[in-house]
C-alpha cells in the first residue's frame, strides 16, 4: 500500500439510507457521551496500572473527548443521532479499562487529525490508517487491520475486473489509501496503452457508494468493512468484487508526545483481546477478518 496515503472512510448502502446519513452529517459537530453496553462491557473492571498512565486533565473529569467522521459504517456512524459502530464499541470497552467514559464528536474526516493536534480532541478515532505522515504528527495505537475492497452493482453488469479497471469510472473517498492505489493502477493502464481510470473522488464515503448504487459510477473502492456493511444493507443493489487485498492498520491518534497515554490505550486493547470482548465486538459487526492480536504504539508501516 502506498506510504504517502492519508486515508479513509462510511457507507450506508441503499440510496435512501445514504441520503439520510448525509443529512445527519451536514448538521455540524454533534456530541454523544457513551458508556459500554452490557454486551460489550469488559471483564474485571478498570485496570489501575493502566489507568495511572492516563493524563491528569483527562482523568480529572473521567471523559475522553473523541473526534470522528461518523459517516463510515460499520466502524463509526450515526444511528438516530447516536454514534455507533465497531470502532465505537471497541474504544468504549478499552476506555472502561482505563476508568474513562467517552464523548464522541462528529467532525469532517479532514478535521480529525487537525483536531487532535490542536487539542480540540483528546483522541481521533475514525478508521485512520496508520502511515508515515500521520506518525510524524501524532502518536498512534493500532487496533484493527483493513484491506482494500471493490464493489459493483449486483451481477457486475459491466464485467469489471479488479485486475483490469482501465477506462472505468471508480468512486472513492478523498484522502483515503484507496486514492493512491487507484492512481497507481491508472498509471499502469496508461503505460500499457489502455485508457486511464476515471477516478471520481467524493468528500464522504456515503456519497461515493451511492454513486455506484445509482449507476453514476462503474465501481467503487474502500476499506473491506465498509463494503461488507454496504452490500449487506443494499437490498440487492451491490455486490463485492474480487477478494480484499493489502493490509492497512487502523490506529487511534493522540497528540504528539503522549506516549504514556498511548501505552495505556494499547494495554487496554490488549486487555479486551485477552478477555474476549474484542472478538465479540468484531463478530457482532461481521468484521472478524480484521482482528489483530498485538496492539502497538507507533508500529512500523511502509
C-alpha positions in Angstrom: 0.0 0.0 0.0 1.3 3.5 -0.8 3.1 5.1 2.0 2.1 8.7 1.1 -1.6 8.0 1.5 -3.7 10.0 4.0 -6.6 7.6 4.0 -10.0 6.6 4.6 -13.7 6.0 5.0 -18.8 5.3 5.9 -21.3 3.8 4.0 -24.9 3.1 4.3 -25.7 1.3 1.1 -29.1 2.0 -0.3 -29.6 5.4 -1.8 -32.2 6.3 0.8 -30.1 5.3 3.7 -27.1 7.1 2.3 -29.2 10.3 1.8 -30.2 10.1 5.5 -26.6 9.8 6.5 -25.7 12.9 4.5 -28.4 14.8 6.1 -27.2 13.9 9.6 -23.6 14.7 8.8 -24.5 18.1 7.4 -25.8 19.2 10.8 -22.3 20.1 12.1 -20.5 18.8 15.1 -22.5 16.6 17.5 -21.6 15.3 20.9 -22.6 12.0 22.3 -21.4 10.6 25.6 -21.4 6.8 25.7 -20.8 4.0 28.2 -20.1 0.4 27.3 -23.3 -1.5 26.8 -23.9 -4.8 28.7 -22.9 -6.8 25.6 -19.5 -5.2 25.4 -18.6 -4.4 29.0 -15.1 -5.8 29.5 -14.5 -8.2 32.3 -12.8 -7.2 35.6 -13.4 -3.5 35.7 -10.7 -0.8 35.3 -7.0 -1.7 35.4 -5.4 0.5 38.0 -1.9 0.3 36.4 -3.2 1.3 33.0 -5.4 4.0 34.5 -2.3 5.5 36.2 -0.9 6.3 32.7 -4.0 8.5 31.7 -3.1 12.2 31.6 -4.3 14.2 34.6 -6.5 16.5 32.6 -8.5 13.6 31.2 -8.6 11.7 34.5 -10.0 14.8 36.2 -13.4 14.6 34.5 -13.2 11.0 33.6 -14.2 11.6 30.0 -12.1 11.3 26.8 -13.2 13.6 24.0 -13.0 11.9 20.6 -13.1 13.4 17.1 -14.7 11.1 14.5 -16.1 11.4 11.0 -19.2 9.4 11.7 -20.1 8.5 8.1 -18.2 5.3 7.9 -20.3 2.3 8.7 -19.8 -0.2 10.2 -16.8 1.4 12.0 -18.4 4.7 13.1 -21.7 6.1 12.0 -24.9 7.8 13.3 -28.0 5.8 14.2 -30.8 8.0 15.4 -28.1 10.7 16.2 -26.2 8.2 18.4 -22.6 7.3 17.4 -22.3 3.5 16.9 -20.0 1.0 15.2 -17.2 -1.4 15.9 -14.7 1.4 16.4 -17.1 2.8 19.0 -17.7 -0.4 20.8 -14.0 -1.3 20.9 -12.9 2.0 22.2 -15.7 2.3 24.7 -14.6 -1.1 26.1 -11.0 -0.1 26.1 -11.8 3.3 27.8 -13.7 1.4 30.5 -10.4 -0.5 31.3 -8.9 2.9 31.9 -11.8 4.0 34.1 -13.0 6.5 31.5 -16.2 7.3 29.7 -16.2 8.6 26.1 -17.6 11.6 24.3 -17.9 11.1 20.6 -17.8 14.3 18.5 -18.8 14.2 14.8 -16.5 16.2 12.6 -15.4 16.0 8.9 -12.7 13.5 8.3 -10.2 16.2 7.5 -10.8 17.7 10.9 -10.0 14.6 12.9 -6.2 14.8 12.9 -6.1 18.6 13.0 -8.5 18.5 16.0 -6.1 16.1 17.8 -3.1 18.3 17.0 -4.8 21.4 18.2 -6.1 19.9 21.4 -9.7 20.1 20.4 -10.0 16.3 20.7 -8.1 14.1 23.1 -8.2 11.2 20.6 -9.0 10.7 16.9 -10.8 7.5 16.1 -12.1 7.4 12.5 -10.8 4.3 10.7 -7.5 6.1 10.4 -4.9 4.1 8.6 -1.5 4.3 10.2 1.0 5.7 7.8 4.4 7.6 8.0 2.7 11.0 7.5 0.3 10.5 10.5 3.1 9.1 12.6 5.0 12.4 12.1 2.1 14.4 13.5 0.6 12.1 16.2 1.1 9.1 18.4 -0.9 6.1 17.0 -2.1 2.9 18.6 -3.0 0.0 16.3 -6.2 -2.0 16.9 -7.5 -3.4 13.6 -6.4 -4.3 10.0 -8.5 -3.4 7.0 -7.7 -4.5 3.4 -9.0 -2.7 0.3 -12.2 -4.0 -1.3 -14.0 -3.2 -4.5 -17.8 -3.1 -5.1 -20.0 -3.0 -8.2 -23.7 -3.2 -8.9 -25.3 -6.6 -8.3 -24.4 -9.0 -11.1 -21.5 -6.9 -12.2 -23.3 -5.9 -15.4 -20.2 -4.1 -16.9 -18.0 -7.1 -16.3 -15.4 -5.1 -14.3 -12.3 -6.8 -13.1 -10.1 -5.5 -10.2 -7.1 -6.6 -12.2 -8.2 -4.5 -15.3 -10.3 -1.5 -14.4 -8.8 0.6 -17.2 -11.2 3.2 -18.6 -13.8 2.6 -15.9 -15.2 5.3 -13.6 -14.4 4.4 -10.0 -15.9 6.1 -6.9 -13.6 6.7 -3.9 -13.4 9.0 -0.9 -10.9 11.8 -1.0 -8.0 11.3 1.4 -8.2 7.6 1.7 -5.5 4.9 0.9 -7.6 3.9 -2.0 -6.9 7.1 -3.9 -3.1 6.4 -4.4 -4.0 2.8 -5.1 -6.3 3.9 -8.0 -3.7 6.4 -9.2 -1.1 3.7 -9.5 -3.4 1.4 -11.3 -4.4 4.2 -13.7 -0.7 4.9 -14.5 -0.3 1.2 -15.2 -3.2 1.3 -17.6 -1.7 4.3 -19.4 1.7 2.5 -19.6 0.0 -0.5 -21.1 -1.6 1.7 -23.8 -5.1 1.4 -22.2 -7.5 4.2 -21.1 -6.8 5.6 -17.7 -9.2 5.1 -14.8 -11.6 7.9 -14.3 -11.1 8.5 -10.5 -14.3 10.1 -9.1 -13.5 11.5 -5.7 -16.1 12.3 -3.0 -15.8 14.1 0.3 -17.6 11.4 2.1 -17.9 7.6 1.6 -21.7 7.6 1.7 -21.9 9.7 -1.5 -19.2 7.6 -3.2 -21.1 4.4 -2.5 -24.4 5.9 -3.6 -22.7 6.8 -7.0 -22.1 3.1 -7.6 -25.6 2.0 -6.4 -27.2 4.6 -8.8 -25.0 3.6 -11.7 -23.4 7.0 -11.9 -20.0 5.3 -11.4 -19.0 1.8 -12.6 -17.4 0.6 -9.4 -16.1 1.8 -6.0 -13.2 1.1 -3.8 -12.9 1.4 0.0 -11.9 -0.5 3.2 -13.2 -4.0 3.4 -15.5 -3.4 6.4 -17.2 -0.5 4.7 -18.3 -2.5 1.7 -19.2 -5.7 3.7 -21.7 -3.4 5.5 -22.8 -1.6 2.4 -23.6 -4.8 0.5 -25.4 -6.2 3.5 -27.7 -3.1 3.6 -28.1 -2.5 -0.1 -31.1 -4.8 -0.6 -29.5 -6.5 -3.6 -28.2 -3.4 -5.3 -24.5 -4.1 -4.7 -22.0 -6.9 -4.5 -18.4 -7.3 -3.6 -15.9 -7.5 -6.5 -12.9 -9.8 -6.1 -11.0 -10.5 -2.9 -9.8 -7.9 -0.5 -6.1 -7.1 -0.8 -3.3 -5.4 1.2 -3.4 -4.7 4.9 -3.9 -1.2 6.4 -3.7 -1.0 10.2 -6.3 1.3 11.8 -5.0 3.4 14.7 -6.2 5.7 17.5 -4.5 9.1 17.0 -3.2 11.0 20.1 -1.4 14.3 20.4 2.3 14.0 19.7 4.3 13.3 22.8 1.5 11.5 24.7 3.4 8.2 24.7 2.3 7.1 28.1 -1.3 7.6 27.2 -0.7 5.6 24.0 0.8 2.8 26.1 -2.3 2.9 28.3 -4.6 2.6 25.3 -2.6 -0.2 23.8 -2.7 -2.0 27.1 -6.5 -1.5 27.3 -6.9 -3.0 23.8 -4.8 -6.0 24.8 -6.9 -6.5 27.9 -10.1 -6.7 25.9 -8.5 -9.0 23.4 -7.5 -11.3 26.3 -10.9 -11.3 27.9 -12.8 -12.0 24.7 -14.6 -8.6 24.4 -12.6 -7.6 21.3 -13.6 -10.6 19.3 -17.3 -10.4 20.4 -17.4 -6.8 19.1 -15.9 -7.7 15.7 -18.2 -10.7 15.3 -21.2 -8.5 16.2 -20.3 -6.2 13.3 -19.2 -9.1 10.9 -15.7 -7.8 10.6 -13.7 -10.6 12.3 -11.3 -10.9 9.5 -9.7 -7.6 10.6 -8.8 -8.9 14.1 -5.2 -8.4 15.4 -3.6 -9.9 18.5 -0.9 -7.3 19.2 -2.0 -3.6 19.5 1.1 -1.5 19.3 2.2 2.1 19.8 3.6 3.7 16.6 4.0 0.4 14.7 6.4 0.4 11.7 4.5 0.7 8.4 5.6 1.0 4.8 
